[in-house]
């Protein structure tokens, strides 16, 4: 099911790459919540490479097919990308459960929700799954769940983490970028949502945004402390130190189309992100790649072409 959704979603923008590469500038577009870190990478890369032509393009110009790279925020195999397009992963993001700070649910959950309780709160019951839903009685906890549509990256990541179909997510669907989920929570005291760290926290103060709180989870004491500190840097440190149950972490990356497969500048930029750009991930609310994935992505770049430059270590 997940592969089918990916192929449908990918088909629309992979069509942009079917023509020859004619633009001098190399446009990058895709998942909007990742744009800030991509813009930072471009700015820092240009300091070292003043002639660089990379820029972030918010809306695709379908007529000119000028998009060069596309940001994806879910795992996409090279086979799913199709047409010899390659995927290079460049960072990770976490989806953290947040609520309006006045939500009555906060007091009810005490020490925090267990994974099964959170799953039952967020997803509709699967009547065929007796093991997952043993109690047919009244729901223990209730809230208004806000999420995006079923085929968006964050929704797929959330559903995949809990081994559920996206359409089983309860509550109200919000059209537009993930930032609009926060607008809904600000207005609804009963609201909860999973959202990305860079949206949930103020990146300047490094604190949670006004009127929000992290939904209490039943975790190890040090992990719970880090999340309830309301500080993004403590949350990132905890998330990178070990897997935190109930908080999905997903990779995001760049699709390099076949037409750019041998483009030295594209590969140099991708290599720079892996070797130098990771240093900016935390500042913008993203996690760095784990060591194994980072090494694998560097190897992928080196193996795909006979590069005329040395990929930084």
Backbone bond lengths (Angstrom), bond angles and torsions (degrees), N, CA, C in turn:
res aa  C-N    CA-C-N  psi(-1)  N-CA   C-N-CA  omega(-1)  CA-C   N-CA-C  phi
1 X - - - 1.465 - - 1.526 110.52 -
2 X 1.355 114.99 -46.04 1.462 119.52 -178.50 1.523 111.07 -63.41
3 X 1.353 116.93 -40.05 1.459 120.32 179.94 1.517 111.20 -64.97
4 X 1.328 116.31 -37.50 1.463 119.72 179.31 1.516 110.26 -63.43
5 X 1.329 116.64 -44.45 1.463 121.23 179.40 1.518 110.36 -60.88
6 X 1.337 116.88 -43.21 1.464 120.32 179.82 1.524 111.09 -61.48
7 X 1.330 116.42 -44.44 1.461 119.48 -176.84 1.521 111.41 -63.88
8 X 1.347 116.34 -37.01 1.460 120.00 178.09 1.522 109.74 -67.17
9 X 1.333 116.92 -45.74 1.464 121.19 -177.87 1.521 111.76 -67.09
10 X 1.327 116.42 -39.24 1.458 119.84 -177.37 1.522 112.45 -72.38
11 X 1.320 116.09 -30.43 1.464 119.38 -174.90 1.512 112.64 -58.30
12 X 1.348 116.72 -36.66 1.464 120.57 -175.50 1.511 112.71 -64.81
13 X 1.346 117.69 -39.95 1.463 117.03 -178.34 1.522 113.43 -94.82
14 X 1.309 118.03 -20.60 1.461 118.73 176.10 1.520 110.67 -67.97
15 X 1.339 115.83 -22.95 1.463 119.90 177.00 1.520 111.54 -63.18
16 X 1.341 116.72 -26.25 1.464 120.45 179.72 1.533 111.39 -63.56
17 X 1.337 116.23 -25.23 1.445 120.08 -171.24 1.529 113.07 -93.05
18 X 1.333 116.43 6.79 1.459 119.10 -172.33 1.521 113.35 -76.17
19 X 1.340 118.02 -14.70 1.462 120.79 -179.27 1.512 111.58 -97.65
20 X 1.310 118.11 174.79 1.467 121.96 179.61 1.522 111.66 -69.96
21 X 1.310 117.27 154.84 1.459 122.19 177.55 1.518 109.01 -80.22
22 X 1.337 116.55 112.08 1.456 119.32 -176.24 1.524 112.58 -121.69
23 X 1.345 117.00 -16.76 1.465 119.71 -176.56 1.520 110.33 -83.02
24 X 1.329 115.95 139.01 1.461 119.92 176.34 1.522 110.30 -71.69
25 X 1.331 116.43 -40.65 1.449 119.80 177.99 1.526 110.09 -78.06
26 X 1.322 115.77 148.70 1.464 120.94 -179.99 1.520 107.73 -112.74
27 X 1.325 115.96 105.06 1.456 121.46 -176.55 1.530 110.71 -84.25
28 X 1.327 115.24 143.65 1.463 121.92 176.07 1.526 107.54 -121.12
29 X 1.306 116.43 129.85 1.465 119.45 177.11 1.517 109.42 -140.49
30 X 1.336 115.38 177.20 1.451 118.45 178.20 1.509 111.57 138.24
31 X 1.323 115.82 -144.41 1.457 122.53 -172.40 1.532 110.53 -59.44
32 X 1.333 116.01 122.12 1.459 120.92 -169.42 1.526 113.87 -67.02
33 X 1.341 118.61 -37.58 1.462 118.47 -175.11 1.529 112.24 -67.54
34 X 1.340 116.94 -13.47 1.463 120.90 178.50 1.532 111.37 -92.27
35 X 1.334 117.65 -11.85 1.468 121.06 -176.43 1.538 114.37 -52.66
36 X 1.353 119.73 -43.30 1.474 118.65 -176.13 1.522 114.18 -58.14
37 X 1.333 118.11 -41.87 1.464 118.84 -179.21 1.526 110.22 -71.94
38 X 1.340 117.58 -35.13 1.464 120.42 177.36 1.527 110.16 -63.95
39 X 1.329 116.49 -41.97 1.468 120.58 177.57 1.525 110.87 -62.23
40 X 1.326 116.78 -38.61 1.470 120.65 177.69 1.523 110.40 -65.03
41 X 1.311 117.31 -44.51 1.466 120.53 178.57 1.527 110.71 -59.31
42 X 1.325 115.83 -43.70 1.466 119.60 179.99 1.525 110.58 -61.69
43 X 1.343 116.75 -45.05 1.470 121.50 -178.46 1.526 111.08 -61.61
44 X 1.320 117.10 -44.71 1.463 120.86 -178.76 1.525 111.09 -71.29
45 X 1.316 116.71 -37.69 1.462 121.10 178.15 1.525 110.78 -63.17
46 X 1.326 116.15 -39.08 1.469 120.47 -179.20 1.527 112.08 -67.71
47 X 1.324 117.59 -24.48 1.465 120.22 176.54 1.521 109.90 -64.48
48 X 1.320 115.69 -35.42 1.460 120.88 179.49 1.529 111.89 -90.63
49 X 1.326 115.43 -22.02 1.468 121.04 -177.54 1.531 108.48 -133.94
50 X 1.332 117.89 77.35 1.474 122.51 -173.19 1.526 114.76 -57.22
51 X 1.306 117.53 -24.54 1.467 120.05 -178.57 1.525 113.00 -88.53
52 X 1.314 116.65 4.82 1.462 120.58 -179.48 1.522 111.19 -59.61
53 X 1.328 117.98 142.40 1.462 123.30 -176.10 1.526 112.60 -112.24
54 X 1.330 117.91 16.63 1.461 119.74 -178.21 1.524 110.95 -76.90
55 X 1.327 116.22 143.98 1.461 121.16 171.15 1.523 108.80 -156.57
56 X 1.330 115.40 157.72 1.460 120.84 178.80 1.515 108.92 -90.81
57 X 1.306 115.37 128.82 1.466 120.87 179.90 1.519 108.45 -112.08
58 X 1.327 116.37 118.16 1.456 120.80 -175.16 1.523 111.41 -71.20
59 X 1.306 117.23 -44.84 1.462 121.26 -179.93 1.523 109.90 -114.03
60 X 1.324 116.32 135.33 1.469 120.52 -178.49 1.515 110.91 -73.34
61 X 1.320 115.37 136.92 1.465 121.16 173.23 1.524 107.01 -94.55
62 X 1.331 115.88 91.17 1.460 120.27 -173.28 1.521 112.49 -65.90
63 X 1.321 115.83 -29.13 1.460 118.49 -176.62 1.524 111.75 -69.91
64 X 1.339 115.89 -44.58 1.468 118.80 -177.04 1.524 112.53 -86.16
65 X 1.353 115.55 -13.17 1.459 120.24 -178.02 1.521 110.91 52.15
66 X 1.333 115.85 43.39 1.455 119.63 -172.49 1.526 113.95 -87.71
67 X 1.328 117.31 -3.74 1.457 119.25 178.18 1.519 109.74 -66.67
68 X 1.328 116.22 133.23 1.448 119.55 179.70 1.510 113.20 -101.92
69 X 1.327 116.38 -46.24 1.460 121.61 -178.25 1.525 108.59 -126.85
70 X 1.327 116.24 151.04 1.455 120.01 -179.65 1.521 109.13 -128.04
71 X 1.347 115.60 132.41 1.463 121.38 179.26 1.524 109.42 -84.05
72 X 1.321 116.89 127.91 1.460 121.91 173.68 1.522 108.76 -118.14
73 X 1.324 116.42 146.03 1.465 120.71 -175.23 1.520 111.98 -121.33
74 X 1.312 115.91 31.21 1.460 123.49 172.85 1.514 107.93 -145.95
75 X 1.324 116.12 164.23 1.464 118.80 176.15 1.524 109.27 -67.84
76 X 1.311 116.50 128.30 1.460 123.34 176.86 1.526 107.13 -133.87
77 X 1.312 117.28 116.54 1.457 119.68 179.33 1.527 109.26 -71.57
78 X 1.321 116.29 160.10 1.464 120.09 177.52 1.526 110.92 -60.85
79 X 1.333 116.41 -32.55 1.457 120.17 178.31 1.530 110.38 -65.53
80 X 1.334 116.74 -40.80 1.467 121.04 179.06 1.523 110.87 -70.07
81 X 1.328 116.99 -34.45 1.463 119.72 177.63 1.526 110.30 -64.21
82 X 1.336 116.68 -36.41 1.462 121.46 171.82 1.514 114.84 74.41
83 X 1.336 115.30 166.94 1.469 123.27 172.87 1.525 113.67 53.17
84 X 1.334 117.08 32.69 1.466 121.93 179.98 1.526 113.00 64.10
85 X 1.339 117.02 16.43 1.465 119.97 171.99 1.526 108.33 -72.71
86 X 1.316 117.49 146.01 1.459 121.54 -177.65 1.523 111.06 -116.62
87 X 1.331 115.76 147.46 1.461 121.41 177.83 1.516 108.76 -112.44
88 X 1.338 116.26 124.78 1.460 121.92 175.40 1.520 107.61 -116.01
89 X 1.325 117.03 119.49 1.462 120.29 -179.01 1.520 110.18 -84.03
90 X 1.333 115.71 137.54 1.463 120.43 -170.06 1.538 113.63 -128.18
91 X 1.320 117.91 -0.74 1.459 119.90 179.74 1.514 111.12 179.34
92 X 1.333 115.31 179.58 1.464 120.85 177.89 1.523 109.64 -134.68
93 X 1.306 115.63 154.34 1.470 120.30 174.32 1.521 108.91 -131.21
94 X 1.308 116.12 154.21 1.465 122.36 178.58 1.520 109.47 -114.88
95 X 1.322 115.38 144.76 1.464 121.95 174.77 1.519 108.28 -106.63
96 X 1.303 116.08 113.00 1.457 120.68 -174.64 1.526 110.12 -107.86
97 X 1.346 118.22 136.86 1.462 120.23 -178.94 1.530 111.13 -78.99
98 X 1.322 116.03 121.38 1.463 120.83 -178.52 1.516 110.12 -123.49
99 X 1.316 114.36 162.21 1.455 120.78 -176.91 1.517 109.42 -145.28
100 X 1.311 115.67 160.40 1.456 120.02 166.08 1.527 107.47 -60.12
101 X 1.322 117.87 135.17 1.467 120.69 -173.58 1.525 112.91 -64.94
102 X 1.341 117.04 -17.63 1.464 120.90 179.67 1.523 112.65 -97.21
103 X 1.303 117.26 11.12 1.454 121.39 -178.21 1.534 110.22 -64.08
104 X 1.335 118.81 125.13 1.467 121.65 178.76 1.516 113.30 -59.08
105 X 1.326 116.41 -22.22 1.460 121.26 -179.74 1.530 111.57 -60.57
106 X 1.327 116.59 -31.68 1.468 120.96 -176.26 1.526 111.33 -56.40
107 X 1.331 116.76 -45.12 1.465 121.18 -179.22 1.525 111.19 -72.10
108 X 1.313 117.20 -33.91 1.467 121.13 -175.24 1.521 113.07 -68.82
109 X 1.332 117.68 -33.55 1.469 119.54 -173.11 1.526 113.47 -81.04
110 X 1.317 117.75 -8.08 1.461 120.53 175.43 1.509 113.72 58.46
111 X 1.337 117.22 -115.70 1.463 121.63 -178.00 1.521 112.94 -71.98
112 X 1.316 116.17 -11.23 1.456 118.24 176.70 1.518 113.63 128.31
113 X 1.314 115.51 156.38 1.458 122.01 -179.89 1.531 111.49 -73.47
114 X 1.314 115.67 140.17 1.453 120.62 170.47 1.529 107.86 -84.85
115 X 1.336 116.51 166.28 1.461 119.79 -174.03 1.522 111.99 -59.37
116 X 1.331 117.45 -43.19 1.458 120.07 -179.12 1.528 110.53 -65.41
117 X 1.336 117.52 -38.06 1.461 120.94 178.92 1.524 111.36 -65.78
118 X 1.334 115.75 -40.35 1.460 119.66 178.04 1.527 110.35 -66.39
119 X 1.316 116.28 -41.58 1.465 120.82 178.43 1.527 110.53 -60.50
120 X 1.330 117.01 -44.79 1.465 120.65 179.67 1.522 111.97 -66.71
121 X 1.323 116.14 -29.78 1.460 120.90 179.42 1.525 111.07 -71.99
122 X 1.320 116.31 -38.47 1.464 121.37 -172.41 1.531 112.63 -90.56
123 X 1.337 117.48 -33.01 1.461 120.49 -172.90 1.522 112.32 -113.59
124 X 1.326 114.83 146.79 1.457 120.89 173.41 1.522 109.07 -65.77
125 X 1.327 116.27 149.56 1.452 120.21 179.15 1.526 111.27 -66.52
126 X 1.309 114.24 140.70 1.459 121.05 171.47 1.527 106.10 -98.77
127 X 1.309 116.70 104.21 1.459 121.24 -174.63 1.526 112.89 -64.03
128 X 1.319 117.00 -16.98 1.466 120.62 178.44 1.520 112.34 -88.19
129 X 1.338 116.08 -8.38 1.473 121.02 -176.89 1.519 108.79 -103.05
130 X 1.318 116.19 82.95 1.468 121.01 -176.40 1.525 112.09 -65.83
131 X 1.329 116.25 -33.30 1.466 119.71 -177.63 1.517 111.12 -69.53
132 X 1.319 116.58 -37.53 1.462 120.45 -178.27 1.521 111.87 -75.84
133 X 1.313 116.84 -33.10 1.465 120.20 -176.36 1.529 109.57 -128.25
134 X 1.296 115.75 87.68 1.453 120.87 -177.29 1.529 111.58 -83.48
135 X 1.321 116.67 -27.41 1.457 121.29 -175.02 1.523 110.34 -100.08
136 X 1.329 116.04 116.69 1.458 120.30 179.84 1.524 112.01 -91.98
137 X 1.303 116.28 4.45 1.454 120.62 -177.46 1.516 112.82 -78.43
138 X 1.323 115.91 -164.08 1.459 122.42 -177.70 1.525 110.51 -65.38
139 X 1.318 116.20 143.00 1.467 120.78 179.10 1.535 109.81 -60.54
140 X 1.342 115.70 137.30 1.458 119.93 -178.93 1.518 111.43 -69.84
141 X 1.328 116.03 -41.79 1.460 121.71 179.94 1.525 109.28 -128.80
142 X 1.310 115.02 147.40 1.474 119.81 177.47 1.523 109.82 -134.78
143 X 1.310 115.47 152.79 1.466 122.61 176.66 1.521 107.44 -165.84
144 X 1.316 116.24 165.18 1.453 120.61 173.96 1.518 108.12 -92.17
145 X 1.316 116.54 113.31 1.463 121.74 -177.42 1.527 109.22 -89.64
146 X 1.324 115.73 130.28 1.462 121.29 175.94 1.520 108.54 -112.30
147 X 1.330 115.91 136.10 1.456 120.28 178.14 1.517 108.70 -153.46
148 X 1.310 116.11 171.87 1.460 120.99 174.94 1.522 109.49 -90.18
149 X 1.322 117.34 -176.14 1.449 121.45 -177.91 1.514 112.96 -65.29
150 X 1.326 116.12 165.60 1.452 121.60 -172.28 1.508 116.45 -67.25
151 X 1.329 119.64 -18.85 1.450 121.06 -177.05 1.525 113.07 -105.98
152 X 1.312 118.21 9.11 1.460 120.79 178.35 1.524 110.09 -82.04
153 X 1.312 116.16 157.27 1.464 121.11 -173.58 1.520 113.17 -59.68
154 X 1.325 117.18 -47.28 1.458 119.78 -176.79 1.521 111.54 -67.98
155 X 1.325 116.83 -34.94 1.462 119.93 178.41 1.523 110.38 -67.95
156 X 1.329 116.54 -42.01 1.463 120.23 177.17 1.526 111.62 -63.56
157 X 1.329 116.06 -39.62 1.463 120.11 179.44 1.524 110.82 -65.26
158 X 1.330 116.57 -43.36 1.463 121.06 179.53 1.524 111.08 -64.02
159 X 1.328 116.44 -49.45 1.454 120.40 -178.70 1.528 111.53 -64.22
160 X 1.333 115.76 -41.58 1.456 119.57 179.65 1.512 112.97 -62.30
161 X 1.331 116.35 -37.88 1.466 120.50 -179.30 1.526 110.78 -61.95
162 X 1.322 116.58 -39.71 1.461 121.14 -178.46 1.537 111.87 -93.68
163 X 1.340 117.02 9.20 1.464 122.47 178.78 1.525 111.48 56.68
164 X 1.325 115.96 43.73 1.456 122.03 -179.45 1.530 110.12 -123.40
165 X 1.320 116.84 157.82 1.458 121.05 173.39 1.530 108.22 -77.38
166 X 1.328 118.53 140.73 1.471 121.09 -178.21 1.520 113.71 -54.75
167 X 1.334 116.60 -34.51 1.464 118.92 -177.14 1.522 112.95 -69.88
168 X 1.334 117.95 -8.57 1.461 120.00 177.95 1.535 112.79 -85.38
169 X 1.314 117.75 -5.60 1.469 118.87 178.10 1.522 108.81 -65.15
170 X 1.312 115.48 130.52 1.459 121.46 -177.22 1.533 111.39 -72.58
171 X 1.323 114.86 175.11 1.449 121.90 164.18 1.498 116.72 81.38
172 X 1.332 114.60 -147.40 1.458 122.46 -170.18 1.525 111.55 -104.61
173 X 1.309 115.61 138.03 1.465 121.48 178.54 1.533 109.32 -97.46
174 X 1.314 115.07 131.62 1.462 122.15 -178.09 1.526 109.22 -105.55
175 X 1.316 116.18 129.99 1.460 121.53 178.25 1.525 109.50 -86.32
176 X 1.321 116.73 136.62 1.458 120.30 177.49 1.514 112.22 108.92
177 X 1.307 115.50 -168.35 1.456 122.52 -176.02 1.529 111.73 -65.85
178 X 1.355 115.81 160.17 1.466 121.34 -179.80 1.530 113.26 -58.80
179 X 1.327 118.24 -22.10 1.461 120.75 -179.61 1.519 111.36 -61.14
180 X 1.317 117.09 -27.14 1.467 120.75 -178.11 1.523 112.01 -71.93
181 X 1.317 117.32 -19.58 1.463 119.91 174.10 1.524 110.48 -62.32
182 X 1.331 115.76 -37.31 1.468 119.67 179.48 1.519 111.18 -68.34
183 X 1.315 116.93 -36.92 1.458 120.13 176.91 1.524 110.53 -59.43
184 X 1.327 116.52 -39.87 1.464 121.09 179.10 1.526 110.85 -65.57
185 X 1.341 116.68 -41.38 1.470 119.85 -179.79 1.526 111.51 -66.35
186 X 1.314 117.26 -34.35 1.461 120.79 179.58 1.531 110.76 -61.10
187 X 1.332 116.32 -31.23 1.465 121.32 -175.22 1.522 113.15 -94.24
188 X 1.315 117.94 -19.30 1.458 121.74 -173.33 1.527 110.87 -118.67
189 X 1.303 117.67 109.42 1.464 121.39 -177.89 1.528 112.17 -66.38
190 X 1.309 117.82 -19.19 1.466 121.12 179.81 1.526 112.11 -94.74
191 X 1.334 116.93 2.52 1.450 120.67 -172.54 1.514 115.35 -81.10
192 X 1.338 116.14 145.46 1.466 123.51 170.48 1.527 108.14 -137.34
193 X 1.319 116.61 156.06 1.467 121.09 177.77 1.523 109.32 -161.90
194 X 1.313 116.47 153.18 1.462 121.66 168.63 1.519 106.94 -93.35
195 X 1.332 116.97 131.39 1.458 119.32 179.70 1.519 110.12 -147.20
196 X 1.318 116.06 166.62 1.455 121.93 -175.54 1.527 111.57 -77.44
197 X 1.313 116.24 151.14 1.463 121.39 -176.98 1.525 112.00 -58.59
198 X 1.333 117.16 -40.05 1.463 119.47 -175.75 1.524 112.34 -68.46
199 X 1.331 118.05 -16.28 1.462 120.99 175.26 1.534 111.90 -96.23
200 X 1.312 116.14 -34.49 1.470 120.54 -176.31 1.526 111.78 -72.80
201 X 1.333 116.33 -34.01 1.466 120.95 -178.47 1.520 111.16 -103.88
202 X 1.320 115.52 152.19 1.459 121.95 170.70 1.528 106.54 -80.92
203 X 1.308 117.46 115.90 1.462 120.91 -173.57 1.524 113.15 -71.00
204 X 1.320 117.74 -15.77 1.471 120.35 177.17 1.522 110.85 -84.80
205 X 1.332 117.02 -49.28 1.474 119.97 -178.92 1.522 111.57 -82.79
206 X 1.359 116.73 -19.26 1.462 125.10 -177.42 1.521 112.23 68.93
207 X 1.339 117.02 16.35 1.463 122.22 179.53 1.522 110.45 -111.50
208 X 1.345 115.44 162.03 1.460 119.87 176.06 1.520 110.42 -57.89
209 X 1.314 116.10 146.75 1.453 120.11 177.26 1.531 110.68 -69.12
210 X 1.315 116.01 159.49 1.464 122.61 -174.75 1.524 111.65 -57.37
211 X 1.323 114.38 142.93 1.475 123.87 174.81 1.521 113.95 67.99
212 X 1.339 117.53 14.43 1.459 120.68 177.22 1.517 110.80 -114.28
213 X 1.313 116.18 156.06 1.455 121.40 171.59 1.522 108.16 -146.84
214 X 1.329 116.26 153.39 1.459 120.26 175.65 1.522 108.00 -75.82
215 X 1.308 116.77 132.90 1.456 120.75 178.26 1.528 108.94 -64.06
216 X 1.331 118.75 124.59 1.473 120.60 -177.78 1.532 111.90 -60.08
217 X 1.332 116.07 130.03 1.454 122.32 179.89 1.520 109.75 -122.52
218 X 1.313 116.62 147.69 1.460 122.00 179.36 1.520 108.56 -81.72
219 X 1.335 115.90 94.01 1.456 122.14 -173.60 1.522 110.85 -127.27
220 X 1.321 115.39 176.00 1.466 119.60 170.36 1.521 108.57 -60.18
221 X 1.311 116.77 148.57 1.464 121.13 -172.18 1.523 112.53 -56.94
222 X 1.344 118.02 -41.27 1.458 120.04 -177.14 1.535 110.89 -70.64
223 X 1.324 117.11 -34.56 1.455 120.52 177.15 1.524 111.08 -69.76
224 X 1.308 115.31 -43.85 1.466 120.34 178.15 1.526 110.39 -60.73
225 X 1.339 115.33 -42.03 1.471 120.57 178.84 1.524 111.13 -60.54
226 X 1.322 115.85 -44.12 1.465 120.46 -177.79 1.523 110.94 -61.96
227 X 1.330 116.96 -41.83 1.458 120.26 -179.04 1.523 111.94 -71.92
228 X 1.315 116.16 -41.67 1.460 119.47 -178.07 1.531 112.75 -75.86
229 X 1.333 117.28 -8.50 1.466 120.36 176.19 1.526 111.10 -66.83
230 X 1.348 116.26 -19.48 1.466 123.56 -178.46 1.525 112.68 66.49
231 X 1.341 116.49 18.77 1.457 122.12 -179.73 1.530 109.49 -109.82
232 X 1.317 116.89 125.83 1.462 120.73 -174.63 1.530 112.37 -65.22
233 X 1.326 117.91 -35.36 1.464 119.91 -177.18 1.523 111.31 -69.09
234 X 1.343 117.01 -35.76 1.459 120.03 175.81 1.525 110.62 -68.98
235 X 1.327 116.11 -36.90 1.466 120.00 177.75 1.522 110.77 -65.04
236 X 1.337 117.41 -45.01 1.464 121.52 179.69 1.526 110.58 -62.93
237 X 1.320 116.61 -43.41 1.471 120.55 179.39 1.518 110.85 -59.14
238 X 1.338 116.73 -43.67 1.464 120.92 179.94 1.529 111.31 -66.41
239 X 1.320 116.28 -40.10 1.464 121.03 -178.42 1.526 112.13 -69.05
240 X 1.321 116.96 -33.08 1.466 120.00 179.08 1.529 111.91 -83.02
241 X 1.318 116.02 -22.55 1.457 120.25 -178.92 1.520 111.45 -72.74
242 X 1.329 116.64 -38.73 1.467 121.23 -178.87 1.518 109.62 -162.11
243 X 1.303 115.65 159.95 1.463 120.25 177.05 1.520 108.90 -65.85
244 X 1.319 117.17 130.40 1.461 121.77 176.54 1.523 108.04 -105.12
245 X 1.310 115.32 116.95 1.453 119.99 -178.46 1.529 110.70 -59.23
246 X 1.320 115.32 138.91 1.467 124.53 177.56 1.525 113.85 83.52
247 X 1.340 117.66 -0.05 1.464 120.02 175.61 1.532 108.68 -117.82
248 X 1.337 117.21 103.61 1.463 120.04 179.79 1.531 111.50 -64.52
249 X 1.317 116.13 137.82 1.466 122.73 173.68 1.525 106.83 -125.00
250 X 1.327 116.10 127.60 1.468 121.49 -174.98 1.524 110.17 -131.41
251 X 1.326 116.11 149.39 1.465 120.95 176.72 1.527 110.35 -81.68
252 X 1.333 116.03 152.15 1.459 120.34 167.43 1.527 108.02 -128.25
253 X 1.328 115.11 155.03 1.455 117.47 -174.53 1.512 113.01 -156.94
254 X 1.322 114.82 -174.03 1.451 122.60 -179.55 1.527 109.12 -115.57
255 X 1.318 116.13 129.35 1.458 119.81 170.22 1.527 107.63 -85.63
256 X 1.324 115.29 122.19 1.467 121.47 175.79 1.521 107.14 -101.14
257 X 1.337 117.65 110.94 1.466 119.68 -177.56 1.524 112.12 -68.68
258 X 1.300 115.21 159.63 1.470 121.34 -177.75 1.520 111.75 -54.23
259 X 1.328 116.75 -36.09 1.468 120.78 -178.10 1.527 112.70 -63.65
260 X 1.349 116.30 -22.60 1.461 120.82 -179.88 1.535 111.99 -106.23
261 X 1.329 116.47 7.49 1.467 120.36 -173.68 1.521 112.82 -57.94
262 X 1.325 117.05 -34.77 1.463 120.62 -178.25 1.528 112.44 -105.89
263 X 1.324 116.32 12.90 1.458 120.46 -179.96 1.528 109.28 -77.97
264 X 1.324 115.89 110.65 1.462 120.70 -175.22 1.525 112.06 -60.32
265 X 1.343 117.32 -36.44 1.462 120.14 -177.93 1.526 111.15 -67.54
266 X 1.315 116.38 -40.20 1.466 120.38 178.16 1.518 110.54 -62.72
267 X 1.312 116.09 -45.41 1.462 119.53 -179.01 1.530 111.67 -70.18
268 X 1.311 115.86 -33.59 1.457 119.26 177.02 1.530 110.49 -65.28
269 X 1.334 116.18 -41.63 1.459 121.04 178.76 1.530 110.51 -64.39
270 X 1.332 116.84 -45.31 1.463 120.51 178.71 1.525 110.91 -61.73
271 X 1.336 115.61 -40.91 1.459 119.47 177.69 1.516 112.50 -65.36
272 X 1.336 116.44 -37.78 1.466 121.15 177.78 1.531 110.66 -63.14
273 X 1.335 116.83 -40.84 1.473 120.16 178.57 1.522 110.24 -60.12
274 X 1.329 116.40 -43.84 1.462 120.30 -178.40 1.522 112.33 -67.72
275 X 1.329 116.63 -35.52 1.461 120.28 -174.91 1.520 113.90 -93.79
276 X 1.327 117.91 -32.67 1.461 121.40 -175.70 1.533 113.36 -123.11
277 X 1.327 116.46 -33.33 1.460 119.89 -175.70 1.509 115.03 -67.57
278 X 1.348 116.75 -23.51 1.466 120.27 179.41 1.531 112.30 -58.19
279 X 1.320 115.86 -25.66 1.466 120.51 -178.21 1.520 112.58 -64.51
280 X 1.333 118.16 -16.76 1.468 122.06 -177.78 1.532 112.85 -101.68
281 X 1.332 116.65 -5.61 1.466 119.94 -175.53 1.521 112.70 -58.68
282 X 1.330 116.98 -48.01 1.462 120.27 -176.44 1.523 111.73 -62.72
283 X 1.304 116.56 -41.40 1.466 121.17 -179.25 1.524 111.10 -54.84
284 X 1.337 116.63 -33.47 1.459 120.79 -176.86 1.528 113.06 -103.53
285 X 1.334 116.78 14.61 1.458 120.61 172.80 1.512 115.59 84.91
286 X 1.341 117.29 20.26 1.456 121.01 -179.89 1.518 110.49 -116.65
287 X 1.310 116.00 156.84 1.454 121.83 177.32 1.526 109.16 -91.35
288 X 1.319 116.12 151.05 1.461 119.89 173.91 1.526 108.94 -77.91
289 X 1.312 116.34 162.69 1.458 120.38 174.90 1.525 109.65 -67.49
290 X 1.323 116.97 146.54 1.457 119.52 172.86 1.528 108.31 -68.87
291 X 1.323 115.93 160.32 1.467 121.08 -172.70 1.526 112.62 -57.66
292 X 1.334 116.95 -41.21 1.455 120.28 -178.30 1.518 112.50 -65.22
293 X 1.329 116.30 -45.03 1.461 120.53 179.89 1.523 110.68 -66.43
294 X 1.329 116.34 -40.96 1.462 120.79 179.80 1.524 110.88 -59.87
295 X 1.319 116.85 -46.31 1.464 120.75 179.08 1.524 111.19 -63.15
296 X 1.333 116.26 -39.19 1.464 120.35 -179.49 1.525 111.76 -66.51
297 X 1.326 117.28 -37.53 1.461 120.43 -179.59 1.536 111.08 -70.59
298 X 1.320 117.12 -39.05 1.460 120.35 176.40 1.534 110.46 -62.93
299 X 1.327 115.51 -40.98 1.461 120.08 178.58 1.517 110.52 -64.52
300 X 1.331 116.84 -39.50 1.465 121.42 178.87 1.519 111.06 -59.52
301 X 1.325 116.52 -44.29 1.466 120.22 179.43 1.519 111.94 -64.57
302 X 1.312 116.23 -41.49 1.465 120.31 -178.26 1.526 111.55 -67.61
303 X 1.330 116.45 -36.30 1.452 120.59 -174.07 1.518 114.16 -81.52
304 X 1.335 116.87 -20.26 1.455 119.65 -172.67 1.523 113.67 -75.90
305 X 1.323 116.97 -23.38 1.468 118.27 -178.20 1.520 110.21 -155.08
306 X 1.308 115.92 160.21 1.459 120.35 172.87 1.522 107.50 -81.91
307 X 1.311 115.50 93.22 1.467 119.94 -172.86 1.518 111.70 -73.68
308 X 1.315 114.65 145.42 1.452 120.14 178.10 1.529 111.63 -90.29
309 X 1.328 116.65 6.64 1.458 120.99 177.78 1.512 107.24 -136.50
310 X 1.317 116.80 164.64 1.458 121.49 178.60 1.523 108.76 -96.08
311 X 1.326 115.82 124.06 1.454 120.29 177.67 1.514 109.51 -67.11
312 X 1.338 118.54 126.28 1.474 120.66 -179.98 1.519 110.85 -59.41
313 X 1.302 115.66 149.20 1.469 120.61 179.61 1.525 110.30 -87.04
